[in-house]
Structure formats: structure tokens, C-alpha cells
Amino acid sequence: MNQEMNSETSLKDIMNALGKNARAAARQLAVAPTEQKNKALLAMADEIENSTDEILQANQQDIEAANKAGKDAAFIDRLELNESRIHSISAGLRAIAGLDDPIGQVLSSWERPNGLHISRVQVPLGVIGIIYESRPNVTADAGGLCIKAGNAAILRGGSDSYHSSHKIHQALKAGLRAADLPETAIQLVPTTKREAVGEMLKGLNGTVDVIVPRGGKSLVARVQDEARVPVFSHLEGICHIYVDKSADPEMARIISVNAKLRRTGVCGAAETLLIDQAANPHHNRELIKALLDAGSAIRGDETIMTYDDRVEPATAEDWDTEYLESIISARLVDGVEGAISHIASHSSNHTDIIISEDPETVSAFFENVDSAIVMHNASSQFADGGEFGMGAEIGIATGKMHARGPVGVEQLTSFKYLVRGTGQIRPS
């Protein structure tokens, strides 16, 4: 596959051909038995493991280009692959193969007084377009999840991860061949031109059923503004930690450091720390010190600044910023109600967590925080489909229609009604 296409063939024609091929493949996948889909997934996993050296070489090309372009450390971290991460990609595909197949599952059924028997049955969505940026692992995660749910996938990775994604895609195609499934079930857009995204957002002549963007704020905003097909997405991950006065101090320190610093470039990384103003000041100081000592900068309100000379003053913009680096904003709030109020005003409805030992306070937080993921006494870094037992995810959806939270196999399905009768007609 060439990075740039033959100039004699228009971009629109190339993209529409991808859509036509995906629609044909989707019809085959919709009726493919579970065993055949699993065979493909396991073969993909093996092929990725066997291609580790080639994938790493391709990834090094991408990293060198990113360094030359002056990309920051958080970006490079999202882009970089190593043997451990490649093993995780392979393990993710095997985990997807081990999931129950949702297709054909009867969600509910009932019988009407006239004898009609009605059932609601899970079916694939059809053709899913995934637009992503620097994470090459999304190539395998998205492709694998789509196959398990009986969907065809059109993948448009970022130019920064082009070589890495191309090598991973080759392994996915080999897995499809091994299971006698069409290679066009997972297609990688053969160009880095931005216009290709625009064509996908138009729906490729009605062949694309849903778009899933996974990337920075500018990408997701463009998709939400321009898409003519349904979109599963989140604009940004402004995730909060609320430390209640009843919180175990050591637990609060450990969770907060992990939530912020384990990987700062993921959308589930904590960006704002809210502390109950009724909490013990000594414990507050120790919490702030732990974050600073671990390498996080802190932008705090007036009281937080008194806890440590290293704290910088927060501005109004900090409460609405997804840093994706080693920075966290921090302020005191008036108990759980103050935390809920702040989150309602500033959260992106991605993931918000409470650290507390008071069941009533936790209940209030759970009931009133309207985010896709709400957590108690656990790091927001668990906001991930793999950690939820979904094998992998395409992304986190923060909308309220259809899919919400990690978008895994179950979320990549729809349903249809099967109505069985014995000759019934409706009276005039």
C-alpha cells in the first residue's frame, strides 16, 4: 500500500471504492459463524507477535519523524511501541476472541395477544469508520472489535503513525486470509491526505454506518461538526478526583499519583484534583507533596498554594484544560456538593472519581455526577475497555445515545425485531 495514491485516480473514487468493498465484506461478516471470526482474531494475534521486529522498525520510522517535527513527550509516548506493547496488542486480540459473540443474541422476546411472537435480536452495525491519530495500537483494537461484532472497518490512522499502522494492518489482513474472510473486512485508508477524512465524514455514498473518532480535541471537534453519519466520540477527557474528608489519606495519595502520572497522555488521566475543605490540612499537604514529588506540576487555588511553595497559581482556564502531561489543577471545595457542582460546570463527562469511606457521600456522588464512568476508590486510569473486561476498546463515548463509556464489542451492535406469525392480518 502506497502512502500517496496514483494521481490518475481521484481521492473520491478511491474512498468510495473502500466504502463499496467494506459494504460487501460486511454482508459476509454479518453471517460469519463465531468460530470463523475467532479463528481470524487468533491468527491476527499470532501474526502480530511474529511480525514484532518489522512493526518495531516501522514504528522507529514514525518516532524519528515525530522527533524531527518537535512533537512533545506525551505525543511520543502515545506513538511509541515496544515489545511489551506489541505483546499487549496481540493479547488484546486474543481476549476479544475469548469474548461471547453478541451477534444473534436474543435481547428480549414476548408474545402478543393475537399470537404474534416478537423478539429483539442483536445484529452488527455494518460498516464502521474509525479515524484516529497517533496511537498505532488502535489499528488492531478497532479492527479486532469490528470483526468480532460482525462489522467491516475502514481505518484512517494519523500520518504520524502511518508506517506502524501499515505493518499492523498487514498482520490483520493475514489473519483474515487464514480464516477465509475477505481482506476488505478491515481496510486502511491508503493516504495521509486530510481530504480523506472529509470523504469518510460524508459517508462514502451511504456505505458508512457510524464514525468513531479517537484523537485530540481538534480532530473530534471536526468530526462532530462535519459528519453526516452518526458519531461515537468524546471531545476531551477532563477527569476529576474528589478527595472527601472521610478518605483514607494513604489511599488518596496512591490513587491520585497513579491517576495523574501513570500515563499522562491517555484520556483517562486525571486533570483536576478537588479536596474537601473539611479534610485534615496535614493530609492535604501530604497529598499535594506526593504529587509534586512524583513529578507533577500543580496549579492551585489560594489555599492549595499555601501547602507547598512549588504550587503555581491556577487561572480560570485551568479548570477546563485537558493537559495530557504532568500538570494537574487543584482546589478546595465545600464537601461532596461542592465537588458535584464543580464537576457539573467543568467535566467533559468522561471519568470522575471519588475517594471516600462514607457510603452516603459515595452514593450522592454516584447519583449526581453525570459522566460516562464514575468511580469510587480506584484510579481513573482504569477507564479503559481492556480493564473493563471488554478485550479492548475503540474509544470512550461520552454521549448518551446508544454507546456510552468504553466502546467495545457490545457497543458495536444494533438490533432488529423478528416477528413470527401464523397467518395473522390486521383488521380494517
N, C-alpha and C positions, 0 to 999 in steps of 0.2 A: 504494500500500500504506500503510495507516494504522499508526502506531506502536502504538496500542491498538485492540483488536478491538471489534466490536459486542457490547454487554453481553448481548444476547439469545442469542448463540451461545456455548456453553461453550468454555473453553480446550481441554478434552479433545477435543471434537468437531473443533475447528479443527486440532489437531495430528494427530489420526487421519486427517483428510482429506488433510493433507500427505503422510502415510505411504502412503495408498492411491494418491494421484496419482503419488508417486515410484515405487511398485512398478510401476504401469502404464508409466511412462516408461522404467524400467529394462529392461523386456522389449523395448521398441523399440530402445534403445541397444545391447543385447547383440548385436543382429544388424545394426546400422548399419555400412555399409562405412567403411573408413578415410577415403576421400575426403570423405564427408559429415561425419564428425566433424572433420576438418581444416578443412573449409570453415567450420564453426561457430566453431572456435577463431580462425581468421584474421579472421572477421567480428567476433568479440568484441574482438580486439585493435584493429581499426580503430575500432570504436565507442567504446572507452575513450579512444583518442587524440582522437577528435572531440569527446568529452564532457569534455575536460580542465577547462575553465572551470567547468562545472556541478559536477564532482567536487570541485574545489578550494573552491568556495563551500560545498558541503555539509560538507567537511572543516573549514572555518573555523568552522562552527556547533559541530561537535564539540569543536574545540580551545578555543573560548571557554567552553563548558560545563565542560570539564575544568579549565581555569584557575580558573574560579569555584569549582569543587569542591575546589581546593587540591591537584590532582594534581602529583606531582613531575616533574622534568625528564626522567627516564628514561621515565616513562609518556607524557609529551607527545611524546617522540621516537618512540616506538613508534606513536603515533596519527597523527602529522603526515604529510601528503602534500605534495609539491611537484611541479613539472613533471618533474623528473628521476625521482622515484619513480613517478609515473604512467607515464612512458615505460618504466621498468623493468617495471612490471606488464604493459604491452602487449607488451614484448619477451619476457617470460616466457611469455605465451600463444602467441606465435609459435614460441618454442623448443619448447613442448610439441607444437605441430602438426608440428614437424620430427622428433620422435622416432619410432622404429619403433613400430608398433602391436603390443602384446603379444597381443592377443586372437586366438585361433585358432592361435597358435604351438604347434608340437609340441615339448614339453619332452623327451620320450623315447618310444621305441617298441620293441617286441620281439615275437617270435613264440614261442608255447608249442609243446611237442612235439605237442600234439593239433591243431595248426593254427590255434588262435585267435591273431589279431593284436591286440595291446593297445597303445594309445597314450595318453599323458598330455598333455592339451591345456589351454592357458591360457584361462580364462573370467573374466568380470567377477565381482566380489564381489556386486553387486546394488545395494542402497541404503546409502549411507554418510551418517551423521550427523556433521557437523563442528561442534563447539562451541568458540568462540574468544572472545577478549576484545578488546583494544584495537587490534589490527593490521588495518586495513581491507583491506590487500593480500591477506590470506588469503581473502577473498571470491572474488577472481579466481583465485588459485593453486589453491584447493581445487576450485572449480567446473571449471576447465580440466582439471586432472588427472583428476577423476572422469569427465568426458566422454571424454577420450582412452582411458581404460581401460574404457569402456562402462558406467559406473555412473551412477545418479542420485544427486544430492546434496541433502541438507536442511541448510541453513546456519543456525546460530544465532549471530550475532555479538553482541558485547557492547553494552550500552546506550550506552557511551561513544563507540562508533564507528558508531552506528546510521545517521546521515544519510549518512556516507561510504559505508558498505556498501550502503545502499539505492540510491544512484546507480550504484555499480559493478554491482550486481545488475541494474539496468535495462539496462546495456550488454550484460551476458551474455545476458539474455533476447532482446535484439535479434539477437545473433549466432546464437542457436538458431533464431529465426524465419527468418533468412536462409538457413539450411541445411535448412529444413523438418524440424527436430527439435522435439519437444514442449517448450514453455516450462517445463513441470513437471519437466524433467530437472534443473534447478537451482532450488530453492525457498529463499527466505529467510523464516525464521520471522517472522510479522508482529506480533510483540510483544516487548517488553523484559522481560516478567514472568519472574521466576526459575522459576515453576512450569512454564514451557515446557521448561526443561532437564530437569526431573523426568519429564515425559511422554516426552521423547526417550530418556531412560535406561531407561524401561520397555520400549522397543522399538516403540511405536506399533502395537500389535496384531500384532506379529510381522513388520512390514514393514521394519524397520531391521536390516541385517545386521552392521554394525560401527559403533562410535563412535570418533571421533578428537578428543580434546580438545587445544586449543592455548591455553595461558594460564598464569596463575600457579599457585602450589602449591595454594592453596585450591580452585581450580576443578578441577584434575586429581585432587586427593585425593577430592573429592566424586564425580567421575565414576567413579573406581576403586572407591569404596565402594558406590555405588548402582546401577551399570549392570547390567542383566540381559542384555546382549548383549556380545560381545567388544569389547575396547578396545585401540587402539594409542595409547600415550602415553609421556611421561616426566614424572616428578614435578617435577624441577628439574634445572638444569644446573650442577652443581658441578664445573667443569672445571679440570684441573691442568696446570701447566707444570713439567716436571722439567728442570733445567739440570745436565747432567753435567759432571764435571771436565774432560772432553775437548772440551766445547762451544767453538765459536768465539765469543769474547766479544762481538764486534760483532753477530754474528748473534743471539746470545741477547738482547741489548738491543733490537734492532729487532723481533724476533718477540714478545718479552714485552710491549713497549709496544703493539704492534698488537693482540695477543690480548686484552689487558685493555681498551684505550681506544678502539679504532676505533669500536665501538658497544657501550656498556656494557650496554644493555638487552636484547641478544639472548642466547638460551640458550647459544650457543657462546662467550660471553665468558669469559675465564679468571678464576677466582675465588681460586685458591691457587697460589703460587709455591714450589716445592721446589728447593733448591740443594744440590748435593753438598758435604758438609763438607770434602772433599778439594780443592775448587776453590780457585783463587788468590784470597785475600781482597781483593786490589786489584780484581780483576774483579767480585767480588761487590758491593763498594761502588759501583762504576760502574754496575752493573745496578740496584741499589736507587735510586741517584741519578737514573738515567734515568727510572724510573717516577715518582718523586716530582716531578721537573722537568716531566714531561709532564702532571702534574695528578692522578695517582693518590695517594690516601692509602694507607699501608701499615700493617698490623697484624702485627708480627713477634715472633719469639721473642727470647730474651735476646741472642743473638749478632747477629741482624739489627738489633736496636735499637742496637748499638754502631756500625753502619755510617753512621748518619745521625741527627741529633737530631730529625728530623721523624717518625721511625718511632714509632708508638704501640704499646703492649703488646698482644699477642694474648691472647684468652681461649679457653677450650675451645670455646666456641660458634663462634668464627671459622672453625674447620676444617670446620664443617658448614653454612656460610652461603652462600647464593647472593645476592650483594649486588645485582647488576643496576645498579650505579652505580660511581663511580670510587673503589673500595676493593678492595684485594687483601690477602689474608693471606699471610705468608711465613715459612718456617722452613728450617733446615738439616736434611739427612737423611744417613744413612750409606749413601752411594752408591745405585746403582740398586735394590738390595734394600730399602733404607730407603724409597725413593720408592714402590716397589711395595707395601710394607706400609702406608704412609700412605694411598695411593690405595684399597687394598682396604678400609680402615676408613672412609674418608670420601667416596669418589667416589659420584656418582649414576649412574655407568655411561653417561654421555653422551659426553664427549670428553675425552681426556687426551693430552698431547703430551710428547715427549722432544726435547731439543736436545742433540745429541751427535755426535761424529765417530768414535766407536768402534763398529764393526759388531756386535761381540759384545754390547755393552751395549744397543744398539738392539734386537737380536734378543731379549734377555732381557725387555726392556720390552714388546715386541710380543707375546711368548708369554704373559706373566704378567698383563698388565693386561686385565681382562675388561670392557671398555667397548664401546659400540656403534661408536665411532670412536676409533682410536688413530693418532696422527700423529707423524711424525719431521721435524724441522727445517722446520716450517711452522706458521703461526698457526692457532689453534683457530677463528678467525673464518671459516675455510673450511668449517666444519661446517654445510653448507647444501646443499640439493638442487640449487639452481641451479648452485653451484660444482662439484658432482659431475657436472654434465652431464645432470641429470635434468629440466632446464627449470624446475622449481620443486619445491616440496615442500608437503605439508600440515603436517608437523611432523617431529620426531625421535623415533623409538620406541626406548626403552631396554630393553624386554622381550626375551625370547628366542624367543617363539613367532611364527612367520610373518614379520612385518615387524620389521626392526631397522635403526637408523640413519635416514637421510632417507627419509621415506615419499613415494615418487614413483609414477609410472605402474605400474612393475613390481610394487610392493608393494600396489597396489590391485586385484590379481587373485587368483584361486584357480585351481583346475584340476579337470578331470573326466577320467574314463577312458572312452575309446571302444574298445569290444571288437567286432571283426568276425569272424564265423564263417562256416562253410559248411554248417551243419546239425548242429554238434556238440551232443551231450547228455552229461550227466554220469552215469556208470554207477551203479546202485543199490549 
